[in-house]
Amino acid sequence: METKLHHPLEMKADLALQLLQDGHERFQKGHTNRCNLMQKVQETKDDPKPFAAILSCMDSRVPAELIFDQSIGDIFNIRVAGNVVSQHVLGSLEYTITVAGAKLIVVMGHTSCGAVKGACNHVMIENLSGLLREVKISISQELSENDDRTGENEDFVNKVARLNVYRSVQQILEQSSTIRQLADSGEIKIVPAMYDVSVGCVTFYP
């Protein structure tokens, strides 16, 4: 049975978050919604009603639509290695909330993140290096590990990944007055989250 969705313009941010949490619970229990995808194509071709935007990593183990049991037209899914914020990402997020009417932005990192490992190990690859420099800023903020600060230390990598999520949230608010004003007014919410790839569980943070 499919979850009944409200039009995003009528939806509050808390309800949007609840829809994601409910969908994730279905995912964890293996009771995901069954729907006719071609029917969804027809239903959304002219008037999609996405209620949330998710900025997440491009990692193949972190498909937001599946993790939150959402279908065609339900969410915006912005994916980039290390969920790194750029002008293009900000523009995409601004579109989701000002034009499309989404009420929720989730910034979701994940455990065992390859981008974070690459940053920890100082990987240098043409265009990738610039992206990893952004992640390295979060490495400098992780102060609890004094010995093994490499990509082989999973605990360290996961701590950096979480800090990187918070940094992305901070950048969104600092670099987009459009998003910041809507968040300050309570029109939208921005929620940090981490996905554990080993157990298939999302943790949302305040």
matplotlib code that plots the C-alpha trace (Angstrom):
import matplotlib.pyplot as plt

x = [0.0, 1.4, 1.8, -0.5, 1.4, 0.3, 1.2, 4.5, 3.1, 0.6, 3.1, 5.1, 8.8, 8.1, 5.7, 8.2, 10.8, 8.2, 7.6, 11.3, 11.5, 8.5, 9.9, 13.2, 11.5, 9.8, 13.2, 14.8, 11.9, 11.9, 8.3, 8.8, 5.9, 5.1, 4.0, 3.6, 6.6, 5.2, 2.0, 4.1, 5.8, 2.4, 1.3, 4.3, 5.1, 3.4, 3.1, 5.6, 5.3, 8.7, 8.5, 12.2, 15.7, 18.5, 22.1, 24.1, 27.2, 27.5, 28.5, 26.6, 25.6, 23.7, 20.7, 18.4, 15.2, 15.6, 16.8, 13.8, 11.4, 10.4, 9.3, 9.4, 8.6, 8.8, 12.2, 15.1, 18.3, 21.5, 24.5, 28.2, 31.3, 31.5, 28.2, 30.4, 28.6, 29.3, 27.6, 25.9, 24.6, 23.4, 21.6, 19.9, 18.8, 17.4, 15.4, 13.9, 12.6, 11.7, 10.3, 9.3, 8.1, 10.0, 10.0, 13.0, 16.7, 18.5, 22.3, 23.3, 26.8, 27.7, 30.1, 33.1, 33.0, 35.5, 35.8, 36.7, 39.2, 40.7, 41.0, 42.6, 45.1, 45.9, 44.8, 45.7, 43.6, 43.1, 39.6, 39.0, 41.7, 39.8, 36.8, 38.9, 40.4, 36.9, 36.7, 40.1, 38.8, 36.6, 39.7, 41.4, 38.3, 38.5, 40.8, 40.1, 42.4, 46.1, 47.7, 46.1, 44.6, 44.5, 41.7, 42.5, 41.1, 37.4, 36.4, 38.4, 36.9, 33.4, 34.0, 35.3, 32.3, 29.9, 31.8, 31.7, 27.9, 27.7, 30.1, 28.0, 24.9, 26.8, 28.0, 24.5, 23.2, 26.2, 26.4, 22.7, 20.7, 17.6, 17.8, 18.9, 16.0, 13.5, 15.1, 15.1, 11.4, 10.6, 9.3, 11.9, 14.2, 17.7, 18.5, 21.9, 22.0, 24.4, 23.8, 25.6, 26.3, 27.0, 23.6, 21.4, 20.4, 20.0, 20.5, 19.1, 20.7, 19.3]
y = [0.0, 3.4, 6.3, 9.1, 12.3, 15.8, 18.4, 19.9, 23.5, 22.2, 20.2, 21.1, 20.3, 17.9, 15.9, 15.7, 14.3, 11.9, 10.5, 9.8, 8.2, 6.0, 5.0, 4.2, 2.0, 0.1, -0.3, -1.7, -4.1, -5.3, -4.1, -1.5, -0.2, -2.0, 0.3, 0.3, 2.4, 3.1, 4.3, 6.7, 7.9, 8.9, 10.4, 12.6, 13.5, 16.9, 17.7, 16.0, 16.7, 16.1, 17.0, 16.8, 17.2, 14.9, 15.9, 12.7, 10.9, 9.3, 5.9, 3.0, 1.7, 4.9, 5.2, 7.6, 6.6, 3.0, 3.8, 6.0, 3.9, 6.7, 6.5, 8.5, 12.1, 11.9, 13.4, 15.4, 13.4, 15.4, 13.2, 14.2, 12.5, 13.3, 15.3, 18.3, 21.7, 23.8, 26.7, 24.1, 22.2, 25.4, 26.4, 23.0, 23.2, 26.7, 25.4, 22.6, 24.8, 28.0, 26.7, 23.1, 23.7, 21.1, 21.7, 19.6, 19.4, 16.3, 16.3, 12.6, 11.3, 7.6, 5.3, 3.9, 6.9, 6.6, 10.3, 10.8, 7.9, 9.5, 12.9, 11.2, 9.4, 12.6, 11.1, 13.2, 12.7, 15.5, 17.0, 14.8, 16.6, 19.8, 18.1, 16.2, 19.5, 20.4, 17.2, 17.8, 20.8, 18.4, 16.2, 19.1, 19.5, 15.9, 16.1, 12.9, 10.7, 11.4, 8.3, 6.7, 9.5, 7.6, 6.1, 2.7, 3.8, 3.2, 4.9, 8.0, 8.0, 7.8, 10.6, 12.8, 11.9, 13.0, 16.3, 16.7, 16.5, 19.3, 21.4, 20.9, 22.1, 25.1, 26.0, 25.8, 28.2, 30.5, 30.6, 30.7, 33.6, 32.2, 28.9, 30.5, 32.9, 30.1, 28.0, 30.9, 31.5, 27.8, 27.4, 24.6, 22.4, 21.3, 18.0, 16.3, 12.5, 9.5, 6.2, 3.1, 1.0, -2.1, -2.3, -0.2, 2.3, 6.1, 8.3, 11.8, 14.4, 17.7]
z = [0.0, -1.0, 1.4, 0.5, -0.2, 0.2, -2.3, -1.1, -1.1, 1.6, 3.5, 6.6, 7.0, 9.9, 7.8, 5.0, 7.5, 8.8, 5.3, 4.9, 8.3, 7.6, 4.2, 5.8, 8.4, 5.5, 3.8, 7.0, 7.6, 4.0, 3.5, 0.8, -1.2, -4.4, -7.2, -11.0, -12.1, -15.5, -13.9, -11.8, -15.0, -16.3, -13.0, -12.7, -16.3, -16.1, -12.3, -10.1, -6.4, -4.7, -1.0, -0.1, -1.5, -0.4, -0.9, -0.6, -1.8, -5.2, -3.6, -5.2, -1.8, -0.9, -3.3, -1.5, -3.3, -2.2, 1.3, 2.0, -0.1, -2.4, -6.0, -9.2, -8.5, -4.7, -3.9, -5.5, -5.2, -5.6, -5.5, -5.5, -4.0, -0.3, -0.5, -1.2, -1.6, -4.7, -6.5, -8.7, -5.7, -4.0, -7.2, -7.4, -3.8, -4.2, -7.1, -5.1, -2.4, -4.2, -7.5, -6.8, -3.2, -1.3, 2.5, 3.6, 2.8, 4.1, 3.9, 4.2, 4.5, 5.0, 6.7, 4.9, 2.5, -0.4, -0.8, 2.9, 2.6, -0.4, 1.4, 4.4, 2.2, 0.1, -3.2, -6.2, -9.3, -11.8, -11.2, -8.1, -6.1, -5.9, -4.4, -1.9, -0.7, 0.5, 2.5, 4.0, 5.9, 7.9, 8.6, 10.3, 12.6, 13.9, 16.9, 18.9, 16.8, 17.2, 15.8, 12.7, 10.7, 7.5, 5.3, 6.8, 10.2, 9.7, 13.0, 12.0, 8.5, 9.9, 12.4, 9.5, 7.4, 10.0, 10.5, 6.7, 6.8, 9.4, 7.3, 4.3, 6.2, 7.5, 3.9, 2.6, 5.2, 4.9, 1.1, 0.2, 1.7, 0.0, 1.8, 5.1, 5.2, 4.6, 7.2, 9.7, 9.1, 9.7, 6.1, 5.5, 7.5, 6.9, 8.6, 8.8, 8.6, 8.3, 6.6, 7.9, 4.9, 7.0, 8.5, 6.2, 8.9, 8.6, 11.7, 11.7, 13.8, 15.3]

ax = plt.figure().add_subplot(projection="3d")
ax.plot(x, y, z, "-o")
ax.set_aspect("equal")
plt.show()
